[in-house]
């Protein structure tokens, strides 16, 4: 009897262990779902659903947008809204203006940020820390504060309705300078000191050693700058009144003025898709570089 009882207890022990472990396994899974997956899904839905609805509405007729019987997908897919948007406003010209302003502005911004960050880390000059504190203060000041002084200055220099009037006032980037400074500080000083002993000047050390080593951070600054330049709305709206110089976001305002009322909802949706699609594609393909660049300078010497 004792052997039979021992055998039964041994056979029953895995069951008791498994039943006792099940609640312990369920608790971490439940906390993971509630604390991780649900907020992630909620954020994705909040961001993606309006964009998805905008894209689908751009292919709908007016009767499908203004109705009590809503359908997610268009009953009859049509490009009428896009053709009407290009007929109402010169979106081709807007696109070229946005490309020009973004390419020139982003290139100059990144170059200035690289040289400024290098000077703050590797060049010895008085009040260097004071200048860096001023950069940090600039990060905390809303850019809208500088709109009026910049407008008065640019208008006094005959910069209204000019490309340089759109580009020049926003060339300083406190975010890019701060991020690149943190990335440059993570570099070993011995590497640059050895290059200095070999006779390399500041420009040689910057472009042959610092820039290749911190390429992920520089790529991050470039991508963020491109997105901000492409989506800039307030300053180009204020500084330009000529449709031939308007960028895509400002062109939406012109389109809205021409397509007022519920009948123009589909055309406005099509115009918004035209504006966000290029930068959305660029960001989707290169977003991994942003993550790598933001974490590259997280540990500094």
Rosetta silent file (secondary structure, phi, psi, omega in degrees, C-alpha in Angstrom):
SEQUENCE: XXXXXXXXXXXXXXXXXXXXXXXXXXXXXXXXXXXXXXXXXXXXXXXXXXXXXXXXXXXXXXXXXXXXXXXXXXXXXXXXXXXXXXXXXXXXXXXXXXXXXXXXXXXXXXXXXXXXXXXXXXXXXXXXXXXXXXXXXXXXXXXXXXXXXXXXXXXXXXXXXXXXXXXXXXXXXXXXXXXXXXXXXXXXXXXXXXXXXXXXXXXXXXXXXXXXXXXXXXXXXXXXXXXXXXXXXXXXXXXXXXXXXXXXXXXXXXXXXXXXXXXXXXXXXXXXXXXXXXXXXXXXXXXXXXXXXXXXXXXXX
SCORE:     score description
SCORE:     0.000 S_00000001
   1 L     0.000  -36.461 -178.119    0.000    0.000    0.000 S_00000001
   2 H   -67.399  -38.719  177.473    2.826    2.409    0.758 S_00000001
   3 H   -65.748  -40.371  179.566    4.412    1.905   -2.684 S_00000001
   4 H   -65.438  -39.763  178.320    1.078    2.455   -4.402 S_00000001
   5 H   -66.883  -39.676  178.506    0.482    5.616   -2.399 S_00000001
   6 H   -64.866  -39.706  179.198    3.976    6.920   -3.219 S_00000001
   7 H   -63.678  -43.210  179.734    3.443    6.225   -6.938 S_00000001
   8 H   -65.458  -37.272  179.978    0.153    8.072   -6.912 S_00000001
   9 H   -67.983  -37.606  178.190    1.684   11.073   -5.146 S_00000001
  10 H   -66.542  -41.385  179.864    4.562   11.240   -7.649 S_00000001
  11 H   -67.725  -30.678 -177.653    2.138   11.077  -10.588 S_00000001
  12 H   -83.783  -17.402 -175.899   -0.019   13.753   -9.068 S_00000001
  13 H   -64.631  -40.857  177.469    2.842   16.159   -8.284 S_00000001
  14 H   -61.676  -34.953 -179.032    3.300   17.571  -11.868 S_00000001
  15 H   -66.268  -43.404 -179.702   -0.386   18.337  -12.010 S_00000001
  16 H   -66.305  -37.644  178.319   -0.288   20.192   -8.735 S_00000001
  17 H   -66.167  -42.018 -179.113    2.825   22.080   -9.799 S_00000001
  18 H   -66.762  -40.311  179.486    1.318   23.020  -13.129 S_00000001
  19 H   -69.177  -32.037  178.091   -1.933   24.156  -11.592 S_00000001
  20 H   -74.667  -26.467 -178.053   -0.025   26.146   -9.018 S_00000001
  21 H   -85.460  -18.668 -175.749    2.179   27.794  -11.696 S_00000001
  22 H   -61.127  -47.275  178.153   -0.663   28.767  -13.990 S_00000001
  23 H   -62.471  -32.902  178.980   -1.791   31.832  -12.020 S_00000001
  24 H   -67.951  -33.523  177.876    1.821   32.976  -11.752 S_00000001
  25 H   -74.226  -35.182 -177.069    2.204   32.783  -15.520 S_00000001
  26 H   -69.688  -32.738 -177.630   -1.059   34.548  -16.162 S_00000001
  27 H   -64.171  -48.849  176.477   -0.190   37.543  -14.019 S_00000001
  28 H   -62.024  -38.422  178.931    2.906   38.619  -16.019 S_00000001
  29 H   -64.344  -42.125  179.884    1.036   38.054  -19.284 S_00000001
  30 H   -64.906  -42.318  178.417   -1.907   40.118  -18.072 S_00000001
  31 H   -66.892  -34.339  177.071    0.338   42.946  -16.906 S_00000001
  32 H   -65.647  -42.519 -179.948    2.211   42.842  -20.218 S_00000001
  33 H   -66.402  -47.880 -176.365   -1.026   43.091  -22.183 S_00000001
  34 H   -71.989  -37.762 -176.126   -2.525   45.849  -20.032 S_00000001
  35 H   -92.605  -15.157 -176.845    0.669   47.821  -19.540 S_00000001
  36 H  -119.817  -61.352 -171.972    2.320   47.264  -22.918 S_00000001
  37 H   -72.268  -42.465 -178.199    0.230   46.040  -25.800 S_00000001
  38 H   -62.859  -48.429  175.315   -3.031   47.891  -25.091 S_00000001
  39 H   -60.845  -36.533  179.213   -1.425   51.365  -24.861 S_00000001
  40 H   -64.328  -45.492  178.876    0.643   50.576  -27.964 S_00000001
  41 H   -64.320  -39.885 -179.974   -2.436   49.524  -29.935 S_00000001
  42 H   -63.349  -42.736  179.769   -4.365   52.573  -28.699 S_00000001
  43 H   -66.012  -42.573  179.199   -1.596   54.961  -29.797 S_00000001
  44 H   -61.698  -42.839  179.192   -1.279   53.289  -33.198 S_00000001
  45 H   -64.943  -41.947 -179.784   -5.033   53.532  -33.744 S_00000001
  46 H   -63.670  -33.929 -179.186   -5.144   57.177  -32.680 S_00000001
  47 H   -84.462  -41.998 -170.445   -2.356   58.046  -35.109 S_00000001
  48 H   -83.126  -36.957 -175.188   -3.180   55.740  -38.017 S_00000001
  49 H   -61.077  -45.642  176.943   -6.966   55.864  -38.197 S_00000001
  50 H   -61.448  -38.823  177.950   -7.274   59.592  -39.045 S_00000001
  51 H   -65.724  -42.268  179.029   -4.594   59.231  -41.726 S_00000001
  52 H   -64.080  -41.660  179.254   -6.258   56.131  -43.134 S_00000001
  53 H   -65.184  -36.805  178.033   -9.660   57.842  -43.149 S_00000001
  54 H   -64.539  -44.533 -179.817   -8.156   60.860  -44.931 S_00000001
  55 H   -64.124  -45.246 -179.851   -6.601   58.686  -47.649 S_00000001
  56 H   -65.876  -37.724 -179.869   -9.804   56.699  -48.197 S_00000001
  57 H   -67.971  -26.087  179.541  -11.940   59.853  -48.240 S_00000001
  58 L   -68.138  -16.329  177.841   -9.737   61.348  -50.947 S_00000001
  59 L  -101.426    4.569 -176.943  -11.029   58.620  -53.294 S_00000001
  60 L   -98.015  158.357  170.375  -14.706   59.091  -52.379 S_00000001
  61 L   -78.640  164.975 -178.728  -17.451   61.151  -53.943 S_00000001
  62 H   -61.895  -37.085 -179.128  -18.978   64.015  -51.977 S_00000001
  63 H   -66.253  -23.540  178.050  -22.140   61.985  -51.378 S_00000001
  64 H   -85.388  -19.643  178.976  -20.078   59.258  -49.689 S_00000001
  65 H   -87.748  -45.791 -179.858  -18.325   61.721  -47.361 S_00000001
  66 L   -96.527   86.154 -178.755  -21.350   63.771  -46.281 S_00000001
  67 L  -158.048  155.350  175.449  -23.754   61.022  -45.306 S_00000001
  68 L   -85.346  -15.452 -179.970  -25.239   59.374  -42.237 S_00000001
  69 L  -104.934   80.421 -173.971  -24.528   55.918  -43.673 S_00000001
  70 L   -76.303  144.654  174.114  -20.753   55.898  -43.509 S_00000001
  71 L  -129.806  138.438 -178.309  -18.636   53.259  -45.240 S_00000001
  72 L   -66.717  -48.518 -177.963  -14.938   52.794  -44.661 S_00000001
  73 L   -93.754  145.574  176.265  -14.079   51.906  -48.255 S_00000001
  74 L   -65.530  141.241  176.241  -15.234   53.952  -51.250 S_00000001
  75 L   -70.931  -37.547  178.332  -18.008   52.354  -53.251 S_00000001
  76 L  -132.382  107.303 -178.818  -16.509   53.686  -56.466 S_00000001
  77 L   -67.145  131.168 -175.514  -12.790   54.488  -56.382 S_00000001
  78 L  -145.870  147.787  176.770  -12.148   57.752  -58.209 S_00000001
  79 L  -102.838   17.860 -177.175   -9.292   60.213  -58.799 S_00000001
  80 H   -61.848  -40.188 -179.098  -11.646   63.141  -59.369 S_00000001
  81 H   -63.324  -36.718  179.968  -10.604   64.840  -56.126 S_00000001
  82 H   -71.410  -42.635  177.810   -6.932   64.738  -57.113 S_00000001
  83 H   -65.001  -36.776  177.709   -7.541   66.108  -60.595 S_00000001
  84 H   -68.390  -36.613  178.035   -9.742   68.828  -59.115 S_00000001
  85 H   -64.293  -43.461  178.543   -7.031   69.716  -56.578 S_00000001
  86 H   -70.044  -28.189  177.924   -4.414   70.114  -59.326 S_00000001
  87 H   -74.977  -35.555 -176.126   -6.882   72.123  -61.422 S_00000001
  88 H   -78.443  -38.517 -177.277   -7.778   74.480  -58.569 S_00000001
  89 L  -132.218  146.855 -179.397   -4.267   75.133  -57.244 S_00000001
  90 L   -76.798   75.730 -176.640   -0.805   74.804  -58.878 S_00000001
  91 H   -67.896  -25.789  175.314    0.333   71.836  -56.815 S_00000001
  92 H   -62.864  -43.993  177.193    3.168   71.125  -59.222 S_00000001
  93 H   -67.460  -40.499  177.180    4.671   74.530  -58.466 S_00000001
  94 H   -58.935  -41.177 -178.966    3.996   74.073  -54.745 S_00000001
  95 H   -64.481  -44.519  179.040    5.836   70.754  -54.843 S_00000001
  96 H   -63.685  -40.172  177.828    8.909   72.239  -56.540 S_00000001
  97 H   -63.379  -42.016  179.097    8.973   75.107  -54.034 S_00000001
  98 H   -64.319  -41.081  178.784    8.772   72.676  -51.114 S_00000001
  99 H   -63.288  -44.258 -179.472   11.583   70.548  -52.550 S_00000001
 100 H   -63.954  -48.455 -178.749   13.797   73.611  -53.059 S_00000001
 101 H   -64.115  -40.559 -177.865   13.143   75.069  -49.602 S_00000001
 102 H   -68.974  -45.504 -177.411   13.545   71.683  -47.907 S_00000001
 103 H   -65.799  -50.540 -177.971   16.757   70.669  -49.675 S_00000001
 104 H   -67.259  -47.677 -177.870   18.514   74.018  -49.310 S_00000001
 105 H   -64.271  -44.965 -179.392   17.224   74.751  -45.806 S_00000001
 106 H   -66.127  -39.508  179.406   17.885   71.265  -44.423 S_00000001
 107 H   -62.743  -47.520  179.741   21.386   71.129  -45.935 S_00000001
 108 H   -65.817  -38.264  178.786   22.404   74.484  -44.462 S_00000001
 109 H   -61.710  -46.629 -178.156   20.828   73.625  -41.102 S_00000001
 110 H   -65.929  -41.752  178.719   22.697   70.337  -40.806 S_00000001
 111 H   -62.475  -43.344  178.084   26.015   71.902  -41.849 S_00000001
 112 H   -64.377  -40.020  179.278   25.624   74.685  -39.289 S_00000001
 113 H   -65.120  -40.160  179.839   24.670   72.185  -36.579 S_00000001
 114 H   -63.254  -49.045 -177.585   27.714   69.995  -37.351 S_00000001
 115 H   -68.271  -37.990  179.653   30.191   72.870  -37.215 S_00000001
 116 H   -66.845  -43.965  179.295   28.601   74.444  -34.135 S_00000001
 117 H   -64.279  -39.246  178.023   28.559   71.158  -32.224 S_00000001
 118 H   -62.432  -43.023  179.881   32.174   70.464  -33.173 S_00000001
 119 H   -64.506  -37.624 -179.147   33.223   73.891  -31.920 S_00000001
 120 H   -70.212  -19.940 -176.999   31.370   73.399  -28.631 S_00000001
 121 H  -103.258  -45.304 -167.586   33.162   70.097  -28.002 S_00000001
 122 H  -111.899   -7.724 -179.178   36.646   70.256  -29.550 S_00000001
 123 L  -106.336  134.486  179.764   37.540   73.942  -29.938 S_00000001
 124 L   -93.470  120.483  176.156   38.807   75.959  -26.981 S_00000001
 125 L  -155.896  157.338 -176.619   37.374   79.473  -26.761 S_00000001
 126 L   -66.403  151.450  174.568   36.009   81.693  -23.974 S_00000001
 127 L    60.366   32.214  179.676   32.386   81.419  -22.753 S_00000001
 128 H   -66.356  -41.634  179.287   31.869   78.073  -24.457 S_00000001
 129 H   -67.753  -32.439  177.742   29.612   76.806  -21.683 S_00000001
 130 H   -65.359  -40.664  178.302   27.605   80.034  -21.759 S_00000001
 131 H   -64.502  -39.603  178.597   26.919   79.540  -25.452 S_00000001
 132 H   -65.934  -38.222  176.006   25.792   75.973  -24.823 S_00000001
 133 H   -62.814  -37.698  176.612   23.428   77.183  -22.102 S_00000001
 134 H   -63.401  -36.329  175.567   22.029   79.668  -24.613 S_00000001
 135 H   -64.275  -41.528  177.428   21.416   76.746  -27.005 S_00000001
 136 H   -64.525  -38.854  177.221   19.526   74.922  -24.249 S_00000001
 137 H   -63.920  -38.243  178.000   17.462   78.034  -23.569 S_00000001
 138 H   -63.017  -30.359  176.416   16.628   78.229  -27.274 S_00000001
 139 H   -65.479  -29.316 -176.398   15.244   74.697  -27.040 S_00000001
 140 H   -88.399  -14.776 -177.648   12.760   75.864  -24.407 S_00000001
 141 L   -88.880  127.497  178.022   11.577   78.985  -26.260 S_00000001
 142 L   -62.823  139.527 -179.237    8.670   78.419  -28.695 S_00000001
 143 H   -65.015  -20.326  179.653    9.639   79.335  -32.271 S_00000001
 144 H   -65.201  -21.200 -179.419    6.472   81.437  -32.588 S_00000001
 145 H   -64.205  -33.198 -175.721    8.073   84.027  -30.283 S_00000001
 146 H   -89.113    2.662 -175.500   10.597   84.973  -32.992 S_00000001
 147 H   -65.006  -49.485 -177.535    8.052   85.324  -35.808 S_00000001
 148 H   -63.891  -49.021  177.045    7.406   89.057  -35.375 S_00000001
 149 H   -60.386  -39.541  178.597   11.082   90.126  -35.022 S_00000001
 150 H   -64.716  -38.956 -179.638   12.048   87.944  -37.967 S_00000001
 151 H   -65.102  -44.369  178.989    9.245   89.359  -40.096 S_00000001
 152 H   -61.357  -43.160 -179.171   10.243   92.951  -39.327 S_00000001
 153 H   -66.088  -48.442 -177.976   13.892   92.170  -40.112 S_00000001
 154 H   -66.826  -40.888  178.422   13.212   90.247  -43.335 S_00000001
 155 H   -64.101  -37.039  177.311   10.664   92.774  -44.555 S_00000001
 156 H   -67.362  -22.127  178.405   13.162   95.584  -43.909 S_00000001
 157 L   -99.099   16.737  179.630   15.686   93.713  -46.068 S_00000001
 158 L    58.509   42.547 -179.272   13.175   93.288  -48.930 S_00000001
 159 L   -99.928    4.929  177.553   12.882   89.574  -48.265 S_00000001
 160 L   -69.082  139.780 -179.665    9.121   89.275  -48.683 S_00000001
 161 L    56.660   44.324  174.073    8.099   86.814  -51.416 S_00000001
 162 L  -133.525  155.828  178.201   11.649   85.518  -51.837 S_00000001
 163 H   -68.443  -41.091 -179.061   13.168   82.085  -51.331 S_00000001
 164 H   -67.165  -28.960  176.109   15.900   83.362  -49.055 S_00000001
 165 H   -66.066  -29.265  176.427   13.268   85.088  -46.922 S_00000001
 166 H   -77.889  -37.884 -168.994   11.664   81.677  -46.331 S_00000001
 167 H   -87.395  -47.561 -166.694   14.899   79.788  -45.688 S_00000001
 168 H   -62.061  -45.119 -174.202   17.331   82.058  -43.828 S_00000001
 169 H   -62.694  -19.235 -177.279   15.424   82.930  -40.600 S_00000001
 170 H  -107.891   21.205 -176.207   15.070   79.266  -39.609 S_00000001
 171 L   -72.853  -27.882  179.046   18.633   78.105  -40.284 S_00000001
 172 L   -76.094  129.425 -179.918   19.572   77.849  -36.614 S_00000001
 173 L  -126.491  103.878  179.458   18.631   74.504  -35.073 S_00000001
 174 H   -67.564  -37.223  179.483   19.072   74.188  -31.320 S_00000001
 175 H   -63.123  -46.549 -179.824   17.884   70.567  -31.351 S_00000001
 176 H   -64.404  -40.159  178.121   20.438   69.508  -33.961 S_00000001
 177 H   -63.802  -44.026  179.546   23.255   71.329  -32.195 S_00000001
 178 H   -63.783  -46.568 -177.590   22.382   69.760  -28.855 S_00000001
 179 H   -64.896  -43.455 -179.709   22.039   66.226  -30.248 S_00000001
 180 H   -70.054  -33.285  176.006   25.273   66.371  -32.237 S_00000001
 181 H   -61.754  -43.882  178.545   27.153   67.851  -29.294 S_00000001
 182 H   -64.544  -37.101  178.278   26.131   64.888  -27.154 S_00000001
 183 H   -68.858  -40.398  179.916   27.159   62.493  -29.924 S_00000001
 184 H   -67.502  -32.054  179.621   30.531   64.197  -30.433 S_00000001
 185 H   -67.745  -22.273  179.231   31.247   64.071  -26.692 S_00000001
 186 L   -77.367   -8.480 -179.733   30.995   60.271  -26.799 S_00000001
 187 L   -77.512  144.649  177.503   34.026   60.082  -29.102 S_00000001
 188 L   -69.713  128.469 -179.142   37.393   59.218  -27.527 S_00000001
 189 H   -65.446  -26.238 -178.655   39.563   62.330  -27.251 S_00000001
 190 H   -63.363  -32.079 -179.988   42.677   60.253  -27.873 S_00000001
 191 H   -63.792  -45.405 -179.490   41.580   59.650  -31.461 S_00000001
 192 H   -74.827  -31.829  176.792   41.425   63.352  -32.260 S_00000001
 193 H   -65.881  -37.012  176.887   44.565   64.137  -30.291 S_00000001
 194 H   -65.659  -39.218  177.893   46.465   61.576  -32.379 S_00000001
 195 H   -67.368  -34.725  178.119   45.133   63.197  -35.565 S_00000001
 196 H   -67.089  -38.845  177.355   46.168   66.611  -34.250 S_00000001
 197 H   -63.235  -35.478  179.135   49.684   65.335  -33.598 S_00000001
 198 L   -75.410   -2.361  175.816   49.806   64.078  -37.198 S_00000001
 199 L    98.718    9.684  179.815   49.059   67.608  -38.399 S_00000001
 200 L   -77.722  131.705  177.545   45.326   67.341  -39.156 S_00000001
 201 L   -81.247 -176.247 -177.666   43.454   70.616  -38.783 S_00000001
 202 H   -63.384  -43.942 -178.577   39.968   71.115  -37.438 S_00000001
 203 H   -65.496  -39.418  178.586   38.252   70.647  -40.802 S_00000001
 204 H   -65.177  -43.659  178.230   40.220   67.487  -41.534 S_00000001
 205 H   -64.995  -37.374 -178.386   39.407   66.039  -38.128 S_00000001
 206 H   -66.223  -51.875 -170.839   35.754   66.997  -38.493 S_00000001
 207 H   -88.213  -18.206  179.658   35.074   65.554  -41.949 S_00000001
 208 H   -99.505  -20.378 -175.302   37.489   62.610  -41.915 S_00000001
 209 H  -125.050  -52.681 -173.587   36.969   61.350  -38.364 S_00000001
 210 H   -70.869  -49.299 -176.974   34.076   62.919  -36.466 S_00000001
 211 H   -62.836  -48.695  178.185   31.434   62.935  -39.206 S_00000001
 212 H   -61.796  -34.372 -177.692   31.951   59.303  -40.370 S_00000001
 213 H   -71.751  -34.590 -177.399   31.981   58.063  -36.773 S_00000001
 214 L  -105.518   31.460 -177.940   28.761   59.851  -35.787 S_00000001
 215 H   -58.084  -39.732  178.356   26.888   59.260  -39.054 S_00000001
 216 H   -60.216  -41.446  178.942   23.741   57.828  -37.342 S_00000001
 217 H   -67.364  -39.487  178.102   23.280   60.957  -35.229 S_00000001
 218 H   -66.562  -38.071  176.071   23.864   63.231  -38.210 S_00000001
 219 H   -62.973  -38.408  177.486   21.347   61.219  -40.208 S_00000001
 220 H   -61.861  -48.070  178.535   18.838   61.667  -37.408 S_00000001
 221 H   -60.399  -40.948  179.926   19.312   65.433  -37.401 S_00000001
 222 H   -63.085  -44.621 -178.188   19.001   65.485  -41.197 S_00000001
 223 H   -67.060  -44.576  178.443   15.753   63.492  -41.205 S_00000001
 224 H   -62.488  -38.789  178.809   14.147   65.516  -38.422 S_00000001
 225 H   -66.844  -40.919  178.441   15.194   68.715  -40.193 S_00000001
 226 H   -61.807  -44.365 -179.788   13.785   67.527  -43.515 S_00000001
 227 H   -63.787  -44.063 -178.925   10.447   66.679  -41.919 S_00000001
 228 H   -67.729  -38.757  178.255   10.234   70.013  -40.098 S_00000001
 229 H   -66.653  -41.209 -178.988   11.213   72.002  -43.202 S_00000001
 230 H   -66.484  -38.182 -176.244    8.699   70.163  -45.375 S_00000001
 231 H   -90.613   -1.609 -178.618    5.853   70.629  -42.869 S_00000001
 232 L   -59.402  130.985 -174.406    6.667   74.257  -41.970 S_00000001
 233 L  -124.716  -48.780 -169.700    3.498   76.298  -42.330 S_00000001
 234 H   -64.938  -50.850 -176.379    3.336   79.491  -40.256 S_00000001
 235 H   -65.249  -48.485  175.778    6.495   81.244  -41.481 S_00000001
 236 H   -60.934  -31.512  177.824    6.016   80.557  -45.241 S_00000001
 237 H   -66.051  -37.693 -177.769    2.367   81.601  -44.865 S_00000001
 238 H   -77.145  -39.654 -170.166    3.374   84.949  -43.353 S_00000001
 239 H   -86.109  -14.213 -177.276    6.336   85.736  -45.593 S_00000001
 240 L  -123.510  136.689  170.534    4.766   84.806  -48.973 S_00000001
 241 L  -123.528   -8.516  179.018    1.680   86.084  -50.757 S_00000001
 242 L   -87.121  121.839  179.265    2.730   85.076  -54.266 S_00000001
 243 H   -59.286  -24.021  179.685    1.308   81.643  -55.253 S_00000001
 244 H   -72.144  -12.541 -179.903    4.443   80.992  -57.313 S_00000001
 245 H  -113.941    0.283 -177.667    6.508   80.947  -54.107 S_00000001
 246 L   -74.111  146.006  174.025    4.125   79.075  -51.812 S_00000001
 247 L   -90.783  176.596 -175.497    5.061   75.674  -50.421 S_00000001
 248 H   -61.676  -47.219  178.593    2.717   72.686  -50.210 S_00000001
 249 H   -59.622  -38.861  177.373    1.357   73.308  -46.678 S_00000001
 250 H   -69.948  -32.864  177.502    0.607   76.923  -47.585 S_00000001
 251 H   -61.922  -27.942  175.409   -0.927   75.746  -50.845 S_00000001
 252 H   -62.921  -35.763  177.009   -3.540   73.879  -48.809 S_00000001
 253 H   -63.868  -43.009  176.782   -4.739   77.240  -47.487 S_00000001
 254 H   -63.162  -39.524  177.906   -5.125   78.507  -51.031 S_00000001
 255 H   -66.054  -38.852  179.034   -6.984   75.323  -51.925 S_00000001
 256 H   -65.294  -37.169  178.438   -9.255   75.720  -48.901 S_00000001
 257 H   -66.288  -33.017 -179.803  -10.122   79.268  -49.923 S_00000001
 258 H   -85.403  -23.190 -177.670  -11.099   78.084  -53.388 S_00000001
 259 L  -118.846   57.917 -179.662  -12.913   74.938  -52.204 S_00000001
 260 L   -80.724  150.861  178.542  -14.950   76.233  -49.291 S_00000001
 261 L    98.529  168.083 -178.884  -17.978   74.340  -48.049 S_00000001
 262 H   -61.469  -25.747 -178.025  -18.806   70.653  -47.665 S_00000001
 263 H   -66.628  -19.207 -178.326  -18.503   70.081  -51.405 S_00000001
 264 H   -98.907    9.722 -178.620  -14.752   70.601  -51.167 S_00000001
 265 H   -61.716  -44.116 -179.312  -14.048   68.063  -48.413 S_00000001
 266 H   -64.109  -39.541  178.695  -12.867   65.406  -50.842 S_00000001
 267 H   -66.827  -38.861  177.561  -10.602   67.861  -52.664 S_00000001
 268 H   -65.177  -39.153  176.695   -9.124   69.021  -49.353 S_00000001
 269 H   -62.040  -41.916  178.600   -8.472   65.400  -48.378 S_00000001
 270 H   -64.105  -41.515  177.569   -6.680   64.828  -51.685 S_00000001
 271 H   -63.013  -39.643  178.594   -4.582   67.962  -51.161 S_00000001
 272 H   -65.384  -38.092  177.284   -3.603   66.833  -47.670 S_00000001
 273 H   -63.786  -40.840  178.351   -2.521   63.427  -49.022 S_00000001
 274 H   -61.328  -35.812 -177.338   -0.353   65.152  -51.635 S_00000001
 275 H   -72.113  -46.662 -170.905    1.321   67.180  -48.883 S_00000001
 276 H   -88.369  -18.654 -173.028    2.075   64.389  -46.408 S_00000001
 277 H   -62.811  -47.463 -177.767    2.761   61.473  -48.752 S_00000001
 278 H   -60.707  -48.171 -177.465    6.376   62.306  -49.798 S_00000001
 279 H   -72.153  -27.973  176.882    7.681   62.970  -46.296 S_00000001
 280 H   -67.117  -39.362  178.294    5.686   60.045  -44.899 S_00000001
 281 H   -66.339  -44.376  178.984    7.368   57.673  -47.338 S_00000001
 282 H   -61.582  -44.785 -178.528   10.816   59.063  -46.521 S_00000001
 283 H   -66.394  -38.009 -178.518   10.177   58.809  -42.783 S_00000001
 284 H   -65.001  -37.778 -177.653    8.805   55.260  -43.041 S_00000001
 285 H   -80.230  -25.361 -173.239   11.885   53.975  -44.850 S_00000001
 286 H  -115.900   10.807 -176.512   14.459   55.811  -42.722 S_00000001
 287 H   -65.444  -24.919  179.569   12.874   55.865  -39.264 S_00000001
 288 H   -66.166  -28.584  177.305   15.279   53.189  -37.969 S_00000001
 289 H   -70.071  -29.393  177.963   18.142   55.663  -38.405 S_00000001
 290 H   -65.848  -44.412  178.644   16.324   58.104  -36.138 S_00000001
 291 H   -62.563  -43.268 -179.784   16.174   55.529  -33.333 S_00000001
 292 H   -65.479  -38.463 -178.999   19.861   54.668  -33.802 S_00000001
 293 H   -71.829  -36.295 -179.897   20.864   58.313  -33.855 S_00000001
 294 H   -69.535  -28.463 -179.734   18.888   59.277  -30.774 S_00000001
 295 H   -94.216   -9.515 -175.731   20.475   56.495  -28.734 S_00000001
 296 H   -67.121  -38.648 -177.460   24.013   56.906  -30.123 S_00000001
 297 L  -101.868   21.996 -177.446   24.908   59.841  -27.907 S_00000001
 298 L   -71.779  -25.415  177.427   23.027   58.737  -24.807 S_00000001
 299 L  -115.357  117.214 -178.267   26.277   57.805  -23.018 S_00000001
 300 L  -122.076  159.139 -179.915   28.939   60.455  -23.107 S_00000001
 301 L   -80.605    0.000    0.000   32.351   60.796  -21.549 S_00000001
